[in-house]
Amino acid sequence: MQARPKTTLIAKFGLTSIAGFLQELSSQSVKADDLVVGAHASDNTWAIPFDSTTPRPTGSNGKDYEILEAVKLKGTIHIPASVRSASTKFHVKGCDIGSDRAQPFVTLLKEALDNPQQVTAPKYLHTLAPHADRGVFEYMQYEFIVMSKTYIENTPALVESFQKQGFTTGVEAGKPTVPIPDDNWKKWVKYGLNLAPWDSDEVVFTVETKIDPPITSGKVKLTYLFKNASCTSRLETFGINAPMGSTPIPKDDATRLALAKDRLRAMPTMQSSHPFATYVRLGFQDFDSFFDGLDWTVVVQGTDLVITGQHYVYSVRIPITKAADNKLIFNYYPLAGKPAINFAEDNAVFVLFGLT
């Protein structure tokens, strides 16, 4: 971060939340046009705590839409007036959190920050790759995903599943996206990937991507990145406990499953009117496709129904390049010297960020 032009790193032991970061800026009398905060993320959660005081809502994992709603109500991450200006922007660094699907999350974050001029976040996997001891590459990866209620039995079947999705590539401003050739999936979906993992599996490989202009450090010139792509599988689980109270619990599995479906459908976060419904966060268009897309078990514990669904998620992750010549779209931050900045959060040349 210190290699970014005109950027100061706030490095103080014990700063572990957005609220703490903003308070430290205020205590140091720092006024900034751009605030940058990074953490691991997905398209529905962010790993850094928002504050240290807001109680976690029931059912929240402490880093989701529900905790952000609570933080917004408390106002604990309002950007202090002494820190912000009329042009202040808040840049989030974290995978996928600026994706189209996650737009409600980023919109709510902007409101919780008390509406700075803009909030930006990566639309894709945000990737940092060290260059020996010379610097760091920053670029993004597409993540193409196929989901299956049961595991896909073999690699050719998984290849075919990806081919059927009609995935496209293209991030250059003003230019259309283009379909991925079917033969590419035969290269990217790797034999050796565990198609039925208990947890997850990954096969890392290289997609030839040119670095142009090349990065030169001393006598070393880097013109390609290696091990820059992966094929992954994971078993994803969703579960809740549904208290039944005095309601009789059916003894047969089919009736229990129907009751479980009704209980899930009644959840506030499963309503189509919810700004960021649970099924949307998990990659489904509506409740029925979500329920039909998971393999469910229903177990009785006392007067509760323990409802658990699982499915398999397969992905291919490849670096984002220019369409015409396969050149990597990247920024490079050397340990010494001037950084190479080829894309910015304004999407002027490459549309890589969600903007709110």
C-alpha positions as CSV (number, residue, x, y, z in Angstrom):
1,M,0.0,0.0,0.0
2,Q,2.9,2.4,0.7
3,A,4.0,2.0,-2.9
4,R,0.7,3.5,-4.1
5,P,1.3,7.2,-5.1
6,K,0.6,9.6,-2.3
7,T,-0.5,6.8,0.1
8,T,0.3,6.6,3.8
9,L,-0.1,3.3,5.7
10,I,-1.7,3.6,9.1
11,A,0.3,1.0,11.0
12,K,-0.5,0.8,14.6
13,F,-0.7,-2.4,16.8
14,G,-4.3,-3.1,17.8
15,L,-6.1,-1.6,14.9
16,T,-8.4,-4.4,14.0
17,S,-11.6,-2.8,12.8
18,I,-13.0,-0.1,10.5
19,A,-14.1,1.9,13.5
20,G,-10.6,1.8,14.9
21,F,-9.0,2.8,11.6
22,L,-11.3,5.8,11.3
23,Q,-10.7,6.8,14.9
24,E,-6.9,6.6,14.4
25,L,-7.2,8.8,11.3
26,S,-9.1,11.4,13.4
27,S,-6.6,11.3,16.3
28,Q,-3.7,11.8,13.8
29,S,-5.6,14.8,12.2
30,V,-5.5,13.0,8.8
31,K,-7.8,14.3,6.1
32,A,-7.9,12.1,3.0
33,D,-9.5,12.1,-0.4
34,D,-9.2,8.3,-0.6
35,L,-9.4,5.7,2.2
36,V,-8.2,2.2,1.5
37,V,-9.0,-0.9,3.6
38,G,-8.3,-4.5,2.7
39,A,-9.2,-7.9,4.0
40,H,-10.2,-11.4,2.7
41,A,-13.7,-11.3,1.3
42,S,-16.3,-13.0,-0.8
43,D,-19.4,-11.7,-2.6
44,N,-21.4,-11.8,0.7
45,T,-19.0,-11.4,3.6
46,W,-15.9,-9.3,4.5
47,A,-13.3,-10.7,7.0
48,I,-12.4,-7.4,8.8
49,P,-14.7,-6.4,11.8
50,F,-16.7,-3.3,11.3
51,D,-16.4,-2.3,15.0
52,S,-15.8,-4.0,18.3
53,T,-19.0,-3.0,20.1
54,T,-22.0,-3.9,18.0
55,P,-23.6,-7.2,19.2
56,R,-23.9,-9.9,16.6
57,P,-27.5,-10.3,15.4
58,T,-29.1,-13.8,15.8
59,G,-28.0,-16.0,12.9
60,S,-25.3,-13.6,11.8
61,N,-21.7,-14.7,11.4
62,G,-20.4,-11.3,12.4
63,K,-19.2,-10.3,9.0
64,D,-22.3,-10.3,6.8
65,Y,-25.2,-8.1,5.7
66,E,-27.0,-8.5,9.0
67,I,-24.1,-7.2,11.2
68,L,-23.6,-4.3,8.8
69,E,-27.3,-3.4,9.2
70,A,-26.7,-3.3,13.0
71,V,-23.5,-1.2,12.6
72,K,-25.4,1.2,10.3
73,L,-28.0,1.8,13.0
74,K,-25.4,2.4,15.7
75,G,-23.4,4.8,13.4
76,T,-20.0,3.5,14.7
77,I,-18.2,3.6,11.3
78,H,-19.3,7.0,10.1
79,I,-16.3,8.7,8.6
80,P,-15.5,11.6,10.9
81,A,-16.0,15.1,9.6
82,S,-12.4,15.9,10.4
83,V,-11.2,13.0,8.1
84,R,-13.4,13.4,5.1
85,S,-13.9,15.9,2.4
86,A,-16.6,16.4,-0.2
87,S,-14.6,14.1,-2.6
88,T,-13.6,11.3,-0.1
89,K,-13.9,7.8,-1.6
90,F,-13.6,4.6,0.3
91,H,-11.8,1.7,-1.5
92,V,-12.4,-1.8,-0.3
93,K,-9.8,-4.5,-1.3
94,G,-11.3,-8.0,-1.1
95,C,-12.3,-10.7,-3.5
96,D,-15.7,-10.4,-5.3
97,I,-17.2,-8.0,-2.9
98,G,-17.9,-5.5,-5.6
99,S,-19.6,-8.0,-7.9
100,D,-23.0,-7.3,-9.3
101,R,-24.6,-9.9,-7.0
102,A,-23.1,-8.1,-3.9
103,Q,-24.2,-4.6,-4.9
104,P,-26.7,-4.5,-1.9
105,F,-23.8,-5.2,0.5
106,V,-21.7,-2.4,-0.9
107,T,-24.6,0.0,-1.0
108,L,-25.3,-0.7,2.7
109,L,-21.6,-0.2,3.5
110,K,-21.7,3.2,1.9
111,E,-24.7,4.1,4.0
112,A,-23.0,2.8,7.2
113,L,-19.9,5.0,6.4
114,D,-22.3,8.0,6.2
115,N,-22.2,8.2,2.4
116,P,-18.8,9.3,1.2
117,Q,-18.7,10.4,-2.4
118,Q,-18.1,6.8,-3.6
119,V,-17.3,3.3,-2.4
120,T,-15.4,0.9,-4.7
121,A,-14.7,-2.8,-4.4
122,P,-13.3,-5.5,-6.8
123,K,-15.8,-7.2,-9.0
124,Y,-13.5,-10.2,-9.3
125,L,-10.9,-12.2,-7.3
126,H,-8.4,-9.7,-6.1
127,T,-5.0,-11.2,-6.5
128,L,-1.6,-10.3,-5.1
129,A,1.5,-12.2,-6.4
130,P,4.9,-11.6,-4.9
131,H,7.8,-11.1,-7.4
132,A,10.7,-12.8,-5.4
133,D,11.9,-10.0,-3.1
134,R,11.5,-7.3,-5.7
135,G,7.9,-6.3,-5.5
136,V,4.2,-7.3,-5.8
137,F,1.9,-7.8,-8.7
138,E,-1.8,-6.8,-8.3
139,Y,-4.2,-8.2,-10.8
140,M,-7.6,-9.9,-10.9
141,Q,-9.0,-13.3,-11.8
142,Y,-12.2,-14.5,-13.3
143,E,-13.9,-17.1,-11.2
144,F,-16.3,-19.3,-13.3
145,I,-18.5,-21.4,-11.1
146,V,-20.6,-24.6,-11.6
147,M,-22.8,-25.9,-8.8
148,S,-24.2,-29.4,-8.5
149,K,-26.5,-31.0,-5.9
150,T,-24.5,-34.2,-6.1
151,Y,-20.8,-34.5,-7.0
152,I,-20.0,-34.6,-10.7
153,E,-18.7,-38.1,-11.5
154,N,-15.8,-37.4,-13.9
155,T,-13.7,-34.7,-15.5
156,P,-15.3,-34.9,-19.0
157,A,-18.7,-34.4,-17.3
158,L,-17.4,-31.4,-15.4
159,V,-15.9,-29.9,-18.6
160,E,-19.3,-30.3,-20.3
161,S,-21.0,-28.6,-17.3
162,F,-18.7,-25.5,-17.7
163,Q,-19.3,-25.5,-21.5
164,K,-23.1,-25.3,-21.0
165,Q,-22.9,-22.2,-18.9
166,G,-22.1,-19.7,-21.8
167,F,-19.4,-17.9,-19.8
168,T,-17.8,-14.8,-21.4
169,T,-14.7,-12.7,-20.8
170,G,-14.0,-9.0,-21.3
171,V,-13.4,-6.0,-19.0
172,E,-12.2,-3.3,-21.4
173,A,-14.4,-0.2,-21.1
174,G,-16.8,0.2,-24.0
175,K,-16.1,-3.2,-25.5
176,P,-18.4,-6.2,-25.5
177,T,-17.7,-9.5,-23.8
178,V,-16.8,-12.5,-25.8
179,P,-17.7,-16.2,-25.4
180,I,-15.1,-18.6,-24.0
181,P,-14.2,-21.3,-26.7
182,D,-15.3,-24.8,-25.6
183,D,-11.8,-26.1,-26.0
184,N,-10.5,-23.8,-23.3
185,W,-12.4,-25.8,-20.7
186,K,-10.6,-28.9,-21.7
187,K,-7.4,-27.1,-20.7
188,W,-8.6,-25.5,-17.6
189,V,-10.6,-28.3,-15.9
190,K,-7.9,-30.5,-14.6
191,Y,-7.7,-34.2,-14.1
192,G,-6.6,-35.0,-10.6
193,L,-9.0,-32.6,-9.0
194,N,-11.0,-34.3,-6.3
195,L,-14.6,-34.1,-7.5
196,A,-16.2,-35.2,-4.2
197,P,-14.1,-33.5,-1.5
198,W,-15.1,-33.7,2.2
199,D,-13.9,-30.1,2.3
200,S,-12.1,-28.6,-0.7
201,D,-9.4,-29.3,-3.3
202,E,-7.4,-27.3,-5.7
203,V,-5.1,-27.9,-8.7
204,V,-2.9,-24.9,-9.6
205,F,-1.7,-24.5,-13.1
206,T,-0.3,-21.8,-15.5
207,V,-2.3,-19.9,-18.1
208,E,0.2,-18.1,-20.4
209,T,-0.3,-14.4,-19.8
210,K,2.1,-11.8,-21.2
211,I,3.5,-9.0,-19.0
212,D,3.8,-6.1,-21.3
213,P,5.7,-4.0,-20.8
214,P,7.9,-6.5,-18.9
215,I,9.0,-5.8,-15.4
216,T,12.7,-5.4,-15.0
217,S,14.6,-5.5,-11.8
218,G,18.4,-5.5,-11.9
219,K,19.3,-8.2,-14.5
220,V,15.9,-9.9,-14.1
221,K,13.2,-9.3,-16.7
222,L,9.8,-10.9,-16.1
223,T,7.6,-11.4,-19.1
224,Y,5.2,-14.1,-17.9
225,L,3.5,-15.1,-14.7
226,F,3.4,-18.7,-13.6
227,K,1.0,-20.8,-11.5
228,N,-1.5,-18.0,-12.0
229,A,-4.7,-20.1,-12.4
230,S,-6.5,-22.9,-10.5
231,C,-9.3,-25.4,-10.7
232,T,-11.1,-26.0,-7.4
233,S,-13.8,-28.0,-5.8
234,R,-15.5,-27.6,-2.4
235,L,-18.4,-29.1,-0.5
236,E,-20.6,-26.1,0.7
237,T,-23.1,-26.5,3.5
238,F,-26.0,-24.4,4.7
239,G,-27.8,-25.2,7.9
240,I,-30.2,-23.9,10.5
241,N,-31.8,-25.0,13.7
242,A,-35.6,-24.6,13.6
243,P,-37.3,-24.7,17.0
244,M,-40.6,-26.4,16.8
245,G,-41.9,-25.8,20.3
246,S,-45.1,-27.7,20.8
247,T,-45.6,-28.4,17.1
248,P,-45.6,-32.1,16.5
249,I,-42.6,-33.3,14.6
250,P,-43.5,-35.8,11.8
251,K,-41.9,-39.2,11.9
252,D,-41.4,-39.8,8.2
253,D,-38.6,-38.2,6.2
254,A,-40.7,-36.8,3.4
255,T,-43.0,-34.9,5.7
256,R,-40.1,-33.6,7.8
257,L,-38.4,-32.4,4.6
258,A,-41.6,-30.6,3.5
259,L,-41.9,-29.0,6.9
260,A,-38.2,-28.0,6.8
261,K,-38.8,-26.4,3.4
262,D,-41.7,-24.3,4.8
263,R,-39.5,-23.2,7.8
264,L,-36.7,-22.2,5.4
265,R,-39.1,-20.3,3.1
266,A,-40.5,-18.4,6.0
267,M,-37.1,-17.0,7.1
268,P,-36.9,-13.2,6.7
269,T,-33.7,-13.4,4.7
270,M,-35.4,-15.8,2.2
271,Q,-38.0,-13.3,1.1
272,S,-37.8,-11.9,-2.4
273,S,-38.4,-8.5,-0.9
274,H,-35.1,-8.7,1.1
275,P,-32.4,-6.4,-0.3
276,F,-29.9,-9.3,-0.2
277,A,-31.7,-12.6,0.1
278,T,-29.8,-15.6,1.4
279,Y,-30.3,-17.5,-1.8
280,V,-28.9,-14.7,-3.8
281,R,-25.8,-14.7,-1.6
282,L,-25.3,-18.4,-2.4
283,G,-25.7,-17.9,-6.1
284,F,-29.3,-18.8,-6.8
285,Q,-32.0,-16.7,-8.5
286,D,-34.9,-17.6,-6.1
287,F,-35.8,-19.8,-3.2
288,D,-37.1,-22.8,-5.1
289,S,-33.9,-23.1,-7.2
290,F,-31.9,-22.8,-4.0
291,F,-33.9,-25.5,-2.2
292,D,-33.8,-27.8,-5.3
293,G,-30.1,-27.2,-5.7
294,L,-29.0,-28.6,-2.4
295,D,-29.2,-32.1,-1.0
296,W,-31.1,-31.9,2.4
297,T,-31.1,-33.8,5.6
298,V,-33.4,-33.2,8.5
299,V,-32.5,-34.4,12.0
300,V,-34.5,-34.1,15.2
301,Q,-32.7,-32.8,18.3
302,G,-35.2,-32.4,21.2
303,T,-37.9,-30.1,19.9
304,D,-35.7,-28.6,17.1
305,L,-35.3,-29.6,13.5
306,V,-31.7,-29.4,12.4
307,I,-31.9,-28.6,8.7
308,T,-28.8,-29.1,6.6
309,G,-28.3,-28.7,2.9
310,Q,-25.1,-29.3,0.9
311,H,-23.9,-29.1,-2.7
312,Y,-20.7,-29.1,-4.6
313,V,-19.1,-26.0,-6.0
314,Y,-16.6,-26.2,-8.8
315,S,-14.6,-23.2,-10.1
316,V,-12.0,-22.3,-12.6
317,R,-9.9,-19.2,-11.8
318,I,-7.9,-17.5,-14.6
319,P,-6.1,-14.2,-14.8
320,I,-8.0,-11.3,-16.5
321,T,-6.2,-10.2,-19.6
322,K,-6.8,-7.9,-22.6
323,A,-9.0,-9.6,-25.1
324,A,-6.9,-9.1,-28.2
325,D,-3.4,-10.1,-27.1
326,N,-3.6,-12.0,-23.8
327,K,-1.7,-9.3,-22.0
328,L,-2.2,-9.3,-18.2
329,I,-4.0,-6.3,-16.8
330,F,-1.9,-5.5,-13.7
331,N,-0.4,-3.0,-11.3
332,Y,3.2,-3.5,-10.1
333,Y,4.5,-2.2,-6.8
334,P,8.3,-2.5,-6.5
335,L,10.0,-2.4,-3.1
336,A,12.0,0.5,-4.5
337,G,11.2,2.8,-7.4
338,K,8.1,4.0,-9.1
339,P,5.0,1.6,-9.4
340,A,3.5,0.7,-12.7
341,I,-0.2,1.6,-12.5
342,N,-2.3,0.2,-15.4
343,F,-5.7,0.1,-13.8
344,A,-7.5,2.2,-11.2
345,E,-10.7,2.2,-9.2
346,D,-12.4,4.6,-11.6
347,N,-13.0,1.9,-14.3
348,A,-11.9,4.4,-17.0
349,V,-10.0,1.8,-19.0
350,F,-10.8,-1.6,-17.4
351,V,-14.1,-2.2,-15.6
352,L,-12.8,-4.1,-12.6
353,F,-14.6,-2.5,-9.7
354,G,-18.1,-2.2,-8.5
355,L,-18.9,1.5,-7.8
356,T,-21.5,2.8,-5.6
